[in-house]
């Protein structure tokens, strides 16, 4: 049964928001909120902080659709997005993205605190403009440099509750920052021919698959070391340490296997595992925080 035009357009606007990506962003922000205080979270900063961060993330995602619309139309993975298919036009997408951005800034400024609004604004600009417009097309280190914007949500969540940026929040930032390169480079290995075809200088395109595999291993080791910091600094306890060791064993196993195995389907398997890894790691942080062992 085909969707009505109105329903099809509604789903297209939802697709612009990249809901699965936004859900992961909001989840990591919520964990940052929870870890910022030893007791129960204050209700309204939690609710409005989550809403504001979600709207800003959705706005950045929609702007990404607009900026990448011509590239998306030429790639198998993205050619069915709303702009390449013509379900939505550029003007509608830009208006939608700007509306989300304005609402998110109003929510965060008026109902949370100005610091969270400012940090969220710079994260939005960092992803939608600095990364998507410039870095993505300028350097093979686009993911490394641009990863700072994607690593911000726990810091935003922490600031939403406390009105400050704590060193523990920066540890959460570093975890996502170090996770981002192996996560995206695994996908880039699998999709390198498409990236090459549209002229995007992803690392496997500019430096080859072998070099990228070694870089994935290097950043995986860096990630493992950084994920020990919550335990070593007293931020988390034994539950976190045990859980993260298991998760890290899986991540390292994929990175080593990727060096030895030329089957590039394994790169996609690692990409999928990396998403589950980040979700699970932050979930374990949350469990550890409230059980406090």
N, C-alpha and C positions, 0 to 999 in steps of 0.2 A: 504493500500500500504506500503510495507516494505521499509525501508531506505537503500540506497546503503551503502556498507562497509565504504567508505570514509566519507559519511555524518554521519553515525552512530558513527564513531570515533570522528568526529568533535564535535558532541553533547556530547559525553562522556567526552572530554576534558573540555567542558563548564560546565558539571555537576560536575567535580572535583572542580571547582571554587566556588561552592555553591552560584550561582548568586543572589538568594534572600537575603541571609545573607550579601553578599558583598554590595548589594544595600542599605541595612539598615545601614551598617557601613559607606559607603561613604556619605549617606544622613546626618548622625549625624556629620560627619567630616565637611561637607559643612555648616551646621548650626554653628558649631564652627568657621569656617572661617568668616561667615557673622556677627556673634556677636562680632568678634574681632575688627571691625572697624565701625565707625558711618556712613561712606559714602559708595560709591560704591566700590565693591571689585576690587583690581588690577587684570586684566584679566589673565595674564600668571601664576602668583603664584596660582590662583584659579584653572586654568585648569590643570597645571602640578602637583599641589598638589593633586588634586582629582584623577588624573591618577595614580600617584605613590602610594597613599594610597590604591586605588582599586587593583592594581597589587600585593601589599604586602599582602592584605587580601586574595586575590585569591590564592597566594602562600601558605599561612598558611592553607587555606582550603584544598588544594591539598595534603599537607603533612599530614594533619589530616586523609584524605582518606587512605594514605599509611600506617600510623601507626595503624589505626583502622581496617584494611582490614579483619583480621580474626574475630574480634568481629562483624563487619558489616555483614559478611556472615552468622552469626548465629541469627541475629535479623530481625524480619519481616519488621521493618521500614526502614532498610538499606540494605537488601540483594540484592536489585536491582541496587545498585551503580556500577560504571564501573569496579572496581577491583574484587568484588565478582562474577560478571557475566562473567569476562574474556574478556570484550570488550577492556580493556586496561590492560597491565601488570605493575608490580611494577616499572620496570626500566623506562618505558615511563612516569609514573606518577611522579617519583622522578625527572627525567630530566626536565619535564614541570614545576614542582614546583620551582626547583632551577633557571631555566631560568627566571621565573616571579620575583623571589626574586632579582636576579642580576639586571634585568632591572628596577625594582622599586627603588632599592638603587641608581642606576645611575641617574634616573630621579629626585629623590628627592635631591640628593647631588648636581648635576650639574645645575638643572633648578629651584630648590626651595631654600632650605638652608640646611646646614649640621645638624642643630638641629633637624629638622623634620625627616631627614634620620635616625639619631641615635635613636630617640624616636620610630620611626616606626619599626626599626630593633629589638629593645628590645621587642616591642609588638608582633612582629612576633614570636620571639623565646619564649616569654612567653606563647603564645597560642599553638604553634605547638610542642614545646619541653617540657617546664616546666609543662604545664597543661595536654596535651594529653599523653605524655610519662610517666610522674610521678604522678602528683596530681590526675588525673582521676582514677588511679588504686590504689592510696595509702591511700586516706582518704575520708570520707563522706563529708568533708568540701571542696571538690575539686572545687565546683562551686563558693563558697565564695572567696577562695584564688585566684583561676584562673580567677575570674571575672575582675581582674585588667587589664588584657590584652584586654578583650573585651570592657572595658570602656574607652580605650585610644583614640578612633577616634576624639572626639571633641577637645581634647588637641592637637592632631596631626594637625587638621585643623587650630586651632588657631595659632600654631607655624608656619605653612606654610605661613601665611599672615604676622605675626608680628615678627617672629624670636625669640619669647620668650614664656614662659608659665605664664599666668596671673592667679590670684586667681579665676576669673570668669570661666576660662577654667576648673579649678579643681572642681568647683561646677557642671559643666556639667558631668565631670568624675564621681563624687559621685552619681549623679542621675542614671547613667547607672549601676554603681557598686552595688547600693542598689536594683535596678530593677532586676538584674540578678538572684539572688537566688529564689525569688518567681516565676519568669518566668520559670526557668528550673526545679524547684522542682515540679511544677504543671505537667509538662510533665513526670517527673520521677515517680510520683504517678500513672499516667495512664499506664506507660510502666514498672512498677517495676518488674514484673515477667520476662520480657526479660532481664532487667539489672541484676537481680539475676542469671538468667540462664547463663550469660556470665561472671559472677564474678566481675562485677563493683560495688564498694561500694557506690552506690548512697544513699542519706539519707533515703528514704522510705525502702530501702533494709536493711540497718544497724540498723535503729532506729524505724522503723515502720511508717505506714501511719499517725496515730494519732499525733505522735510527729512532723512529717513533716508538717502537717496542721497547727499546732501551730507556727512552725517556719515561715511558709508562712505568717501567720497573723502578726507575730513580724516584719518581714522584710518589709511587706507592710506598717506598721505604720512608720517604719524608712524612707521608701521611701517617704511617704506623707510629713513627716517633712522636708526632704531634698529638695523636690520639691518646698517648700515655700521659700527657700534661694534666688533664683533669684529675687523674688519680695522684700524680706526683705533687700537685699543688694543694691537695686536700679538698678540691672542689667536688670530687666524687669518691666513692668507696669501692669495696670489693665486688659488688654486683656489676658495676660498670667495668672494672678491670677484667673480670672473667668474660663478660659479654664481648667487650671490644677485642680481646685476644682471639676469640673464636671468629669474629667477623674479619679481623685482620689476616688471620690464617687463610681464609677463603679468598680475600682480595689479593694477597701475595701469591697464592696458588695460581690464580688466573694470570697474574702478571708474568710469572715464570713460565707457565704453560704457553702463553702467547709468544714468548721468545723461541720456544722449541717447536711449536706446531704452526705450520704454514696455512692451516685451514682457517680462513678469515671469518668463518661463522663463529669461531671462538671469540673473536673481538666483539661481536654483537652479544654473545653470552656474557662477556665481562661487562659490557655496557649495562645490560639488564641487571646483573648482580650489583653493580655499583649503585643503582637507584635504591634497590632493597637494602643495601649496606648502609646508606646514609639515613634512611628512614629508621632502620633497626637501631643504629648507633644512638640516634637522638631519642628514640623510645627508651632505650636502656638508661640513658642519662636521666630521663624523667622518672623511671621506676626507681633507680638508685637514689635519686634526690628525696623521694617521699618515703622510701623504706629506711634510708639512712643507716645502712650497715657499714 
